[in-house]
Amino acid sequence: AESSSSTAAPPAVVTPAQVFVAPAAVPPPRPGPPEQRCPICLDDVGEAPGGEAGLLCGHRACSHCVVEYVRSQVGSGRVGAEDLCCPLPECRLAFSTVLLASLLSGSEDHEQLHARLLDFQAQRFMPEAADGERFVTCPTPGCGKLLLPVEVAEAKEVVTCPLCSGAFCAGCCEPAHTGLSCEAAELQRMDPQLRRMMERESWVRCPSCRNLCDRESGCNFMTCPSEECQSKTHFCYLCGELLAASEHAAHYEGFEGSVGRMGPFGSVCANKRIADESLPEKPPPPRLSVVVGEEEGSIALRVTFGEHRSEPPTIYYRLLLTVPGTGEEKSLRAGVHEPHFDFKPGRVAQKYRRYQAAVTPVNINGTGPTSDTSEVVHFHPRELSSGGVRSDSAVAAPAPKPKRWNAR
């Protein structure tokens, strides 16, 4: 037999696999320690354009960031030392005038910002109490302010303006009124209608700027919001004395007769210790009306309070809502600082019923006489008051029913 043999193929040569090794990823630059980073943009200060601002406190911040921070403060009218300072809450060291002049230079935009800043600061500059000086304003239209010793202003001396040569009183900043007190001269100049309004509204004058102030709530610690005082001047509504912020309670407590007198909400203070124990006067009757509610398609029953002033001031009203002829009544407390009170349809005020209302004023001494009862109002959509319709919502009038017969 014929035999055959086969030769095995040589084994394949396996070459080592080429392993692709990716280059090591370059880690992003790590931010420097907190003391090297700008507290505004949180980037490293050394890499910021314009370099470091050079704050006097030693904290690092980008020049550009500090300039934009100053721009924001100036745009908001906050230009005092407590506003232009290190942005770190634990520092708050004020920027010096030299630093601000250095940062706000080098370009027309920066120089304009610096001019705005200086203009704001000049308008709002107020001398410190330790300086012994006070600003007074010349009453001549278009004139300016004078810086006088406090003694001259408190003595209400007559001074002469160096710009217009006009003589005026340093106490009230009005034309000289020799022989008359500032108050008497003011009443003499005042329009009679304004005088009656001041008496009716119980307005008082700020002892610092002489602007009229209205007490919005029952607290006797007043804060003057005028441009000159900028809500930094406080005084007592009862005696008119200038107060520090720390005297909010102290001026009304700690003396004989102050216990149980409600502190700053009462009728006595350190300079006026005789309590006014008057009860509120009788208020006018409220007015009921049906108005558009807050939700679309809804209505509300509105109680509008009449003009009412009383001393000591009314703290709140007891509002009595009644259903005529049924003996049903609901009583609740309503604030006096809003002109009206709205009832949504519900358990207290139900739609399609008739209502009347009366109010009883309450002050620190007790309850005053109840007002007369309002006119009866039907709580129904067809009674909607034209004055109560809001522009953002409306109650659709019901569509007329189709007739099912014709008249012959």
DOLUMBA-201475 format. One line per 3 residues: number of its first residue (from 1); for each residue x, y, z negated of C-alpha. Coordinates in Angstrom, 2 decimals. Each point is the difference from the previous one (the first is absolute). Layout:
residues N
NUM = X:Y:Z; ...
end
This chain:
residues 408
1 = 0.00:0.00:0.00; 1.14:3.33:0.79; 0.49:2.15:-2.98
4 = 0.01:3.73:-0.08; 1.19:2.46:-2.53; -0.82:3.66:-0.49
7 = 2.29:2.65:-1.33; -1.50:2.27:-2.70; -0.03:3.71:0.80
10 = 2.46:2.03:-2.01; -1.58:1.84:-2.88; -0.93:3.65:0.66
13 = 2.34:2.54:-1.41; -1.90:2.25:-2.33; 1.56:3.41:-0.34
16 = -0.52:1.92:-3.23; -3.13:2.16:0.13; 0.64:3.67:0.18
19 = -1.59:1.47:-3.07; -1.19:3.59:0.40; 0.90:1.98:-3.06
22 = -2.05:3.19:-0.26; 1.93:3.02:-1.17; -0.62:0.84:-3.59
25 = -2.86:2.50:-0.38; 1.23:3.43:-1.05; -1.93:0.92:-3.13
28 = -1.58:3.46:0.00; 1.88:2.55:-1.98; -1.03:-0.19:-3.60
31 = -1.24:3.23:-1.46; 2.26:1.57:-2.48; -0.74:0.11:-3.68
34 = -2.96:2.14:-1.09; 2.25:2.92:-0.91; 1.25:0.09:3.62
37 = -3.47:0.07:1.53; -2.19:3.02:0.71; -3.10:-0.09:-2.26
40 = -2.12:1.36:2.85; 0.86:-2.18:3.03; 1.74:-2.82:-1.97
43 = 2.87:-0.14:2.53; 3.67:0.30:-0.84; 0.80:3.69:-0.29
46 = 3.34:-0.28:1.77; -1.66:-1.17:3.24; -2.63:2.74:0.12
49 = 0.38:2.83:2.52; 0.99:3.20:-1.73; 1.65:-1.81:-2.87
52 = -0.71:0.46:-3.65; -2.10:2.83:-1.44; 2.30:0.62:-2.94
55 = -2.55:0.14:-2.81; 1.35:1.59:-3.17; -1.20:-2.94:-2.12
58 = 2.36:-2.35:1.83; -2.72:-2.20:1.50; 0.60:-0.72:3.67
61 = -2.56:0.92:2.65; 0.03:0.62:3.73; 0.18:3.63:1.03
64 = -2.73:-0.50:2.61; -2.30:-1.71:-2.50; 0.38:2.76:-2.57
67 = -0.73:2.66:2.64; -3.18:-1.81:1.04; -0.94:-0.42:-3.67
70 = 0.38:3.77:-0.48; -2.03:0.61:3.17; -2.82:-2.13:-1.38
73 = 0.02:1.83:-3.33; 0.02:3.43:1.65; -2.86:-1.04:2.30
76 = -2.03:-0.92:-3.09; 0.83:3.26:-1.78; 2.02:-1.78:-2.71
79 = 3.10:2.17:-0.24; 0.72:0.14:-3.73; 3.06:-1.43:-1.71
82 = -2.08:-2.96:-1.16; -0.93:-0.73:3.64; 3.35:0.44:1.80
85 = 2.14:-2.44:-1.93; 1.71:-3.39:0.17; -2.53:-2.53:1.34
88 = 0.97:-2.61:-2.61; -2.72:-0.04:-2.69; 2.51:-0.54:-2.80
91 = 2.04:3.06:1.04; -2.06:2.87:1.50; 2.91:2.47:-0.26
94 = -0.96:3.17:1.89; 1.76:0.91:3.26; 2.15:3.09:-0.36
97 = -0.49:3.00:2.29; 3.52:-0.56:1.36; -0.82:-3.63:0.89
100 = -3.26:0.97:1.72; 1.73:2.78:1.96; 2.68:-2.48:1.11
103 = -2.47:-2.72:1.05; -2.35:2.41:1.78; 2.60:1.50:2.32
106 = 1.70:-0.84:3.27; -3.08:0.06:2.22; -2.85:2.35:0.77
109 = -2.54:-2.51:-1.33; 1.80:-0.32:-3.32; 0.40:3.75:-0.35
112 = -3.71:0.54:0.64; -0.80:-2.59:-2.66; 2.33:1.79:-2.42
115 = -1.73:3.31:0.73; -3.41:-1.55:-0.69; 1.28:-1.46:-3.24
118 = 1.38:3.35:-1.20; -3.22:1.77:0.98; -2.11:-2.51:-1.96
121 = 2.28:0.28:-3.03; -0.09:3.79:0.11; -3.79:0.02:0.09
124 = -0.26:-2.44:-2.89; 2.84:1.22:-2.15; -1.03:0.47:-3.60
127 = 2.48:1.21:-2.62; 0.62:-2.26:-2.95; -1.46:0.94:-3.37
130 = 3.51:0.41:-1.41; 0.79:2.62:2.65; -2.33:2.53:-1.64
133 = -1.34:1.13:3.38; -3.30:-0.23:1.82; -1.23:0.64:3.54
136 = -2.71:2.62:0.51; -1.69:0.69:3.33; -0.52:3.48:1.35
139 = -3.70:0.52:0.81; 0.79:1.88:3.23; -0.89:-2.26:2.97
142 = 3.10:-1.33:1.76; 2.32:0.94:-2.84; 2.08:-2.42:-2.06
145 = 0.82:-1.24:-3.49; 2.11:1.56:-2.73; 2.03:-1.78:-2.64
148 = -0.53:1.74:-3.34; 0.90:-0.70:-3.62; -2.68:-2.02:-1.76
151 = -0.37:2.77:-2.62; -1.07:2.49:2.68; -2.65:-2.37:1.38
154 = -1.33:-0.95:-3.43; -0.19:3.66:-1.05; -1.98:0.69:3.21
157 = 2.13:3.00:0.85; -0.46:2.05:3.15; 2.80:-0.67:2.50
160 = 0.83:1.46:3.41; 0.57:-2.20:3.00; 3.38:0.76:1.66
163 = -1.40:-0.85:3.44; -3.26:1.98:0.20; 0.48:2.31:-3.03
166 = -3.43:-0.98:-1.28; -0.67:-0.08:-3.75; -1.65:-3.10:-1.42
169 = -0.54:-1.88:-3.27; 2.60:-2.69:-0.69; -2.58:-1.93:-2.03
172 = -2.78:-0.53:2.55; 1.87:1.03:3.19; -2.75:2.47:0.92
175 = 0.22:3.77:0.61; 0.87:1.95:-3.15; -2.97:0.47:-2.34
178 = 1.21:2.35:-2.72; -2.37:0.10:-2.96; -1.78:-3.25:0.90
181 = 0.83:-3.58:-0.90; 0.64:-2.45:2.82; -3.36:-1.69:-0.66
184 = -1.95:3.27:-0.03; 1.70:1.20:3.18; -0.74:-3.30:1.68
187 = -3.70:0.17:-0.87; -0.05:3.55:1.33; 1.46:-1.11:3.33
190 = -1.94:-3.22:0.27; -2.96:-0.50:2.29; -3.17:-0.29:-2.16
193 = -1.02:-3.25:1.70; 3.39:-1.57:-0.73; -0.27:1.15:-3.61
196 = -3.37:-1.69:-0.38; 1.32:-3.15:1.63; 2.97:-0.11:-2.41
199 = -2.36:0.24:-2.96; -2.37:-2.62:1.43; 2.75:-2.48:0.93
202 = 2.10:0.63:-3.16; 3.15:0.65:2.03; 3.17:1.00:-1.86
205 = 3.26:1.53:1.16; 3.35:-1.73:-0.12; 2.13:2.00:-2.48
208 = 3.03:-0.38:2.28; -1.18:0.83:3.53; -3.42:1.53:-0.86
211 = -1.79:-2.15:2.57; -3.51:-1.19:-0.81; -0.26:-3.61:-1.18
214 = -3.10:-2.18:-0.25; -0.20:-2.80:-2.56; -0.91:-3.17:1.90
217 = -0.49:-2.19:-3.06; -0.54:0.32:-3.73; 3.72:0.11:-0.89
220 = 1.22:3.38:-1.27; 3.60:-0.62:1.08; 0.14:1.86:3.32
223 = 2.51:-0.34:2.85; 0.23:2.90:2.46; 0.13:-1.23:3.63
226 = 0.94:3.37:1.56; 2.88:0.32:2.45; 1.99:1.94:-2.56
229 = -0.51:-2.45:-2.88; 0.02:-3.18:2.16; -1.83:-1.98:-2.71
232 = 2.94:0.54:-2.37; -1.73:2.59:-2.20; -2.27:-1.23:-2.79
235 = -2.20:2.04:-2.30; -2.89:-0.34:-2.42; -3.49:0.67:1.33
238 = -1.23:1.09:-3.43; 2.70:2.50:-1.03; 1.92:0.63:3.23
241 = 3.42:-0.78:-1.47; 2.72:-1.46:2.21; 0.74:-3.61:-0.95
244 = 2.68:-2.57:0.71; -0.93:-3.38:1.46; 0.86:-1.58:-3.35
247 = -2.73:2.06:-1.70; -2.85:-1.73:1.82; -1.24:-1.41:-3.30
250 = 2.11:1.80:-2.62; -1.61:3.40:0.67; -3.40:-1.42:-0.98
253 = 0.98:-2.13:-3.01; 1.83:0.20:-3.32; -1.73:3.02:-1.57
256 = -2.85:0.35:-2.47; -3.34:-0.59:1.66; 1.39:-1.91:2.99
259 = -0.91:-3.49:-1.22; -2.95:-1.43:1.88; -0.04:2.82:2.56
262 = 0.93:-2.12:3.05; 3.50:1.48:0.43; 0.43:1.73:3.39
265 = -3.62:-0.85:0.85; -1.39:1.86:-3.02; -0.69:3.67:-0.74
268 = 2.91:0.86:-2.30; 3.74:0.53:0.50; 2.96:1.25:-2.06
271 = -0.97:3.63:0.75; -3.79:-0.40:0.00; -0.97:-2.03:-3.04
274 = -3.69:0.89:-0.26; -1.91:-2.81:1.65; -2.71:0.74:2.53
277 = -2.78:-2.34:-1.05; -2.38:0.99:2.76; -2.02:-2.64:1.79
280 = -0.35:0.03:3.78; -2.58:2.31:1.46; -3.04:-1.35:1.80
283 = 0.95:-0.88:3.59; -2.24:0.65:3.00; -2.05:-2.97:1.25
286 = 1.81:-2.32:2.43; -1.16:-0.47:3.57; -0.87:-3.41:1.44
289 = 0.41:-0.87:3.67; 0.37:-3.02:2.25; 3.29:-0.09:1.92
292 = 1.89:-2.39:2.25; 1.86:-2.64:-1.98; 3.63:-1.05:0.27
295 = -0.81:-3.19:1.88; -1.33:0.15:3.52; -3.77:0.03:0.11
298 = -0.39:0.61:-3.74; -1.46:2.83:-2.03; 0.70:1.37:-3.48
301 = -1.92:2.02:-2.57; 2.05:3.11:-0.77; -0.20:2.05:-3.21
304 = 1.50:3.45:0.59; 0.91:1.92:-3.15; -0.75:3.69:-0.34
307 = 2.64:2.64:-0.83; 0.74:-0.33:-3.71; 2.74:1.58:-2.14
310 = 0.27:-0.25:-3.75; 2.60:0.56:-2.72; 1.29:-2.34:-1.33
313 = -0.28:-1.64:3.40; -2.42:-2.80:0.76; 1.84:-3.34:0.07
316 = -2.68:-2.09:1.71; -3.72:-0.21:0.76; -2.51:-2.56:-1.19
319 = -1.98:-0.60:3.14; -3.61:-1.16:-0.43; -1.73:-1.51:3.04
322 = -3.74:-0.62:-0.41; -2.88:-1.42:2.03; -2.93:2.42:-0.41
325 = -3.12:-1.40:-1.58; 1.52:-3.35:-1.02; 2.13:0.72:-3.06
328 = 3.00:-1.66:1.72; 3.29:1.80:-0.50; 3.71:-0.67:0.42
331 = 2.75:1.88:-1.84; 3.69:0.13:0.89; 3.05:2.24:-0.31
334 = 1.06:2.25:2.88; 3.13:2.14:0.36; -0.28:3.78:0.26
337 = 2.92:0.54:2.39; -1.84:-1.30:3.06; -2.87:2.01:1.50
340 = -2.25:-3.04:0.31; -0.55:-3.63:-0.96; -1.26:-2.65:2.46
343 = -2.11:-3.05:-0.82; 0.25:-2.96:2.36; -3.16:-2.07:0.37
346 = -0.01:-2.55:-2.80; -1.28:-0.68:-3.48; 0.24:3.64:-1.13
349 = -1.44:1.64:3.10; -2.22:-2.14:2.19; -1.01:1.02:3.49
352 = -3.58:0.98:0.80; -0.63:1.34:-3.52; -0.40:3.58:-1.20
355 = 2.46:1.51:-2.48; 0.68:3.06:-2.14; 3.21:0.94:-1.82
358 = 1.19:2.13:-2.93; 3.44:0.59:-1.54; 1.19:0.53:-3.57
361 = 3.42:1.70:-0.47; 2.46:-1.29:-2.62; 3.11:1.78:-1.32
364 = 2.40:-0.58:-2.91; -2.57:1.30:-2.49; -2.94:-2.09:1.10
367 = -2.99:-0.05:2.32; -1.62:3.06:1.50; -3.60:0.49:1.16
370 = -1.26:-2.16:2.86; -0.74:1.70:3.29; -3.43:0.24:1.54
373 = -0.99:-2.94:2.18; 0.72:0.07:3.71; -2.64:-0.22:2.69
376 = -1.25:-3.46:0.94; 1.77:-1.63:2.97; -1.01:-3.16:1.87
379 = 3.05:-2.27:0.45; -0.85:-0.84:3.61; 1.99:0.27:3.28
382 = -2.50:2.44:1.44; 0.88:2.43:-2.81; 3.61:0.32:1.20
385 = 1.36:3.46:-0.70; 1.56:1.73:3.01; 2.79:1.21:-2.26
388 = 0.84:-3.54:-1.05; 0.55:-1.53:3.45; 3.63:-0.98:0.53
391 = 1.71:0.18:3.35; 1.49:-3.48:-0.33; -3.23:-1.85:-0.61
394 = -3.69:0.33:0.55; -3.15:-1.76:-0.87; -1.89:-0.95:3.11
397 = -3.61:1.06:0.08; -2.37:-2.94:0.23; -1.20:-0.65:3.54
400 = -3.71:0.77:0.59; -2.22:-3.05:0.06; -1.49:-0.80:3.41
403 = -3.72:0.55:0.30; -2.11:-3.09:0.52; -3.09:1.84:1.13
406 = -0.86:3.03:2.05; -2.32:2.74:-0.99; -3.04:0.34:2.22
end
